[in-house]
Amino acid sequence: MQSVVPKRTSAPLGATDSLNPKLRRKQRNGVAGYAFVSGYFVLLVLFGVLPAVYAITLAFTSTGGHFVGLSNFVKTGEDFRFLPAFEHVGEYLLIWLGSLVVIVVGLALMLHSISRRVSSAFRFIFYLPGALAGAASVLVWLFMLDPTVSPWREFLSLFGFKNLGQTILPGHLPIIFAIIAFWAGAGGWIVVTYGALNNIPNELIEAAELDGAGAIQTALRVKLPLIKKWVTFMLILAFAAGTQLFVEPQLVGEASLGLISPTWSPNELAYYFAFQDNNFNYAAAISVDLLVIGLLCAAVLVFRTKLFEVE
């Protein structure tokens, strides 16, 4: 019985040689990509993941390293300074995030509707305050809010403010910190939102104009829905940064000469527990509280807006 041996099919001459360079190029690009992110990955693990794991461990243990369950969370929650600190930051976040959604998105939409040359100049002007570090921006605003030296003294006098102590009363702080945050950070988000608007196909905008939509209708019914995920991304990062409020109340509190509590924000309270009471476990418990709140709020926004769904 004669066996049948299948014939080998051979690629055309030169096909292997033409595929190998493409395969090698793709492999080199893959290696280059991993090498590019490796530095960030190492830093993320060393200064992000490991400290977070250590903080979570401290939050569930005592000073001697014994597991205590939720005891640290209960004791910090019962502290008389705990709820006021979170309420202060909650008020600040409402003002800060509200201004981001309304003013930043509004300015980005306005800049997108004018000529590129003019909008680029305005984007540069808006971004300039972001060059100042957090501490420097607070010092600038302390100068601006002091009626005795501020160039806005006439404006401040309309509200009855005669000195810095009257301007930075505890009840005014959420608004003051929101103004500082907006002044320092809004420019960067305007640039990001403007970039998102540039990704909208011109055909859609032209179609809306042909249908008779004006500038405001085009912005609200065409542009805004298409950048919804970018706005969600902005809110998540701004919320996470806002809960970490520390430098601003710390410096303003020192300038107030005792009028403002040194535990005005949760981060300040954690700092007090760690370096005044020498209780790092309580401080870690507050940091885990902030982490859980941030993750829960981010999860709500992600699922409600379907942030990661590909359309």
C-alpha positions in Angstrom: 0.0 0.0 0.0 1.5 3.2 -1.1 1.6 6.0 1.6 0.6 9.5 0.7 3.0 12.1 1.9 1.5 15.6 2.0 3.3 18.1 0.0 5.0 20.9 1.7 3.9 24.3 0.7 6.7 26.8 0.5 6.3 30.5 0.7 7.3 32.5 -2.3 10.9 33.3 -2.6 11.8 36.4 -0.6 8.5 36.4 1.5 10.3 35.2 4.6 12.9 37.8 4.2 10.2 40.5 3.8 8.3 39.3 6.9 11.3 39.0 9.2 12.2 42.7 9.2 8.6 43.6 10.1 8.5 41.0 12.9 11.9 42.2 14.2 10.7 45.9 14.1 7.5 45.0 16.0 9.6 43.1 18.6 12.0 46.1 19.0 9.0 48.4 19.4 7.6 46.2 22.1 10.9 46.1 24.0 11.2 49.9 23.7 7.7 50.3 25.1 8.4 48.1 28.1 11.7 49.9 28.7 10.0 53.3 28.4 7.5 52.5 31.2 9.8 50.4 33.3 11.2 53.5 35.1 7.8 54.7 36.0 6.7 51.3 37.1 9.6 50.9 39.5 9.0 54.3 41.0 5.2 53.5 41.3 5.9 50.3 43.2 8.5 51.9 45.5 6.8 55.1 46.3 3.2 54.3 45.5 2.1 50.7 46.0 4.5 49.7 48.8 3.7 52.8 51.0 0.0 52.3 50.4 0.2 48.6 51.5 2.3 49.7 54.5 -0.4 52.3 55.5 -3.2 49.8 55.2 -1.2 47.4 57.4 -0.7 50.2 60.0 -4.4 51.0 59.9 -5.4 47.5 61.0 -2.7 47.0 63.6 -1.7 48.5 66.9 1.6 50.2 67.8 3.1 46.9 68.7 2.1 45.4 65.4 -0.9 43.3 66.7 -4.0 43.0 64.5 -6.8 45.1 66.0 -9.4 45.0 63.2 -11.4 48.2 62.8 -10.5 49.6 66.2 -8.3 52.4 64.8 -11.1 53.5 62.4 -13.6 53.5 65.3 -11.4 55.5 67.6 -10.5 58.1 65.0 -14.1 58.4 63.9 -15.1 59.1 67.5 -12.6 61.9 67.8 -14.3 65.3 68.1 -12.2 66.7 65.2 -12.9 63.9 62.7 -16.4 65.0 61.4 -15.6 68.7 61.2 -12.4 68.0 59.2 -14.3 65.9 56.6 -17.2 68.4 56.5 -14.7 71.2 55.8 -13.2 69.3 52.9 -16.6 68.3 51.6 -17.7 72.0 51.4 -14.5 72.8 49.6 -14.9 70.0 47.1 -18.5 71.1 46.3 -17.3 74.6 45.3 -14.1 73.4 43.6 -15.6 70.6 41.5 -18.7 72.8 40.7 -16.4 75.5 39.4 -14.5 73.0 37.3 -17.6 71.6 35.6 -19.1 75.0 34.9 -16.3 77.4 34.4 -13.5 75.2 33.0 -15.7 73.4 30.5 -17.4 76.7 29.6 -14.1 78.4 29.0 -12.8 75.4 26.9 -15.9 75.5 24.8 -15.6 79.2 24.3 -11.9 78.9 23.3 -12.7 76.1 20.9 -15.2 78.3 19.1 -12.8 81.1 18.3 -9.7 81.3 16.1 -6.8 79.0 17.0 -4.3 81.9 17.3 -6.4 83.8 19.8 -7.3 80.7 21.8 -3.7 79.6 22.0 -2.8 82.9 23.6 -5.6 82.6 26.1 -4.7 79.0 26.9 -1.1 80.1 27.7 -2.4 82.9 30.0 -4.8 80.5 31.8 -2.0 78.0 32.3 0.6 80.4 33.7 -0.6 80.3 37.4 -0.1 76.6 37.4 3.7 77.2 37.2 3.6 78.2 40.9 4.0 75.5 43.4 1.2 75.0 46.0 3.0 76.8 48.8 3.9 79.7 46.6 0.4 80.1 45.3 -0.9 80.2 48.9 1.6 82.9 49.8 0.6 85.0 46.8 -3.1 84.7 47.8 -2.3 85.6 51.4 -0.9 88.8 50.0 -3.9 89.4 47.8 -6.3 88.8 50.6 -4.7 91.2 53.1 -6.6 94.5 52.7 -3.7 96.4 54.1 -1.4 95.5 51.1 -3.6 94.0 48.5 -4.2 95.7 45.2 -7.8 94.6 45.7 -8.2 96.6 48.9 -11.1 98.6 47.5 -12.9 95.5 46.5 -12.3 93.8 49.9 -13.5 96.9 51.7 -16.9 96.5 50.0 -17.3 93.4 52.1 -16.1 95.1 55.3 -12.7 93.4 55.4 -10.1 95.6 57.1 -7.4 93.1 57.9 -6.2 89.6 57.0 -7.8 88.1 60.1 -11.2 89.2 58.9 -10.6 87.8 55.4 -9.5 84.4 56.4 -12.1 83.6 59.0 -12.8 79.8 59.3 -16.2 80.2 57.6 -14.5 81.7 54.5 -11.9 79.0 54.1 -13.8 76.6 51.7 -14.4 79.4 49.3 -10.8 80.7 49.6 -9.2 77.3 49.1 -11.5 76.7 46.1 -10.4 80.0 44.6 -6.7 79.1 45.1 -7.2 75.7 43.6 -9.1 77.1 40.6 -6.5 79.8 40.1 -3.6 77.2 40.2 -5.2 74.2 38.5 -7.9 75.3 36.2 -5.5 76.3 33.4 -4.2 72.8 33.0 -7.7 71.3 32.9 -8.7 74.0 30.3 -5.9 72.8 28.1 -6.9 69.1 28.6 -10.5 69.8 27.8 -9.6 71.9 24.8 -7.5 68.9 23.5 -10.6 66.7 23.9 -12.7 69.1 21.9 -10.1 69.0 19.1 -10.7 65.2 18.8 -14.3 65.9 17.7 -14.6 65.4 13.9 -15.2 68.6 12.0 -17.9 66.9 10.0 -20.1 66.6 13.0 -19.7 70.3 13.9 -20.3 71.3 10.2 -23.4 69.1 10.1 -24.8 70.8 13.2 -24.2 74.2 11.6 -25.9 73.2 8.4 -28.9 72.1 10.4 -29.2 75.6 11.8 -27.6 75.0 15.2 -26.0 78.1 16.7 -22.7 78.3 18.7 -24.4 77.6 22.0 -26.6 74.8 20.7 -23.6 73.2 19.0 -21.6 73.4 22.2 -24.3 72.0 24.4 -25.8 69.3 22.1 -22.8 68.2 20.1 -19.5 69.1 21.8 -20.4 68.6 25.4 -21.9 65.1 25.1 -18.8 64.0 23.2 -16.4 65.1 25.9 -18.4 63.7 28.8 -15.8 61.1 29.5 -13.0 63.7 29.7 -15.1 65.7 32.2 -15.5 62.5 34.3 -11.8 61.9 34.2 -11.2 65.5 35.3 -13.6 65.2 38.2 -12.1 61.9 39.4 -8.6 63.3 39.5 -9.7 66.7 40.9 -11.7 64.9 43.7 -8.7 62.7 44.6 -6.4 65.7 44.8 -9.0 67.8 46.7 -9.3 65.3 49.5 -5.6 65.6 50.1 -5.9 69.3 51.1 -3.0 70.0 53.5 -0.6 72.8 52.4 -3.3 75.5 52.0 -4.9 75.2 55.4 -1.5 74.6 57.1 -0.1 77.9 55.8 -3.3 79.9 56.2 -3.6 78.5 59.7 -0.2 79.8 60.6 -1.0 83.2 59.2 -4.2 83.4 61.2 -2.3 83.2 64.5 -4.5 80.6 66.0 -7.8 81.6 64.6 -7.9 78.4 62.4 -7.8 74.9 63.8 -4.5 73.0 63.1 -6.7 70.0 62.3 -9.0 71.8 59.7 -8.6 69.0 57.1 -8.4 65.2 57.4 -4.8 65.3 56.2 -4.0 67.8 58.9 -5.7 65.6 61.5 -3.6 62.7 60.3 -0.5 64.8 60.5 -1.4 65.7 64.1 -2.0 62.1 65.1 1.3 61.0 63.5 3.7 63.8 64.7 2.0 65.2 67.8 0.4 62.1 69.4 3.1 59.8 67.8 0.3 57.5 66.7 0.9 56.5 63.1 -1.8 53.9 63.2 -4.5 56.5 63.7 -3.0 58.6 60.9 -2.9 55.5 58.6 -6.6 54.9 59.4 -7.6 58.4 58.2 -5.5 57.9 55.0 -7.4 54.6 54.4 -10.7 56.5 55.0 -9.7 59.0 52.3 -8.7 56.1 50.0 -12.0 54.3 50.4 -14.0 57.5 49.8 -12.0 58.3 46.7 -12.4 54.8 45.3 -16.2 54.7 46.0 -16.8 58.1 44.4 -14.6 57.2 41.4 -16.5 53.9 41.0 -19.8 55.7 41.0 -18.6 58.1 38.3 -17.0 55.4 36.2 -20.1 53.2 36.1 -22.7 56.0 35.8 -20.8 57.5 32.8 -19.5 54.2 31.4 -16.1 55.7 31.3 -14.2 52.6 30.1 -16.8 51.4 27.6 -15.6 51.6 24.0 -18.3 53.0 21.7 
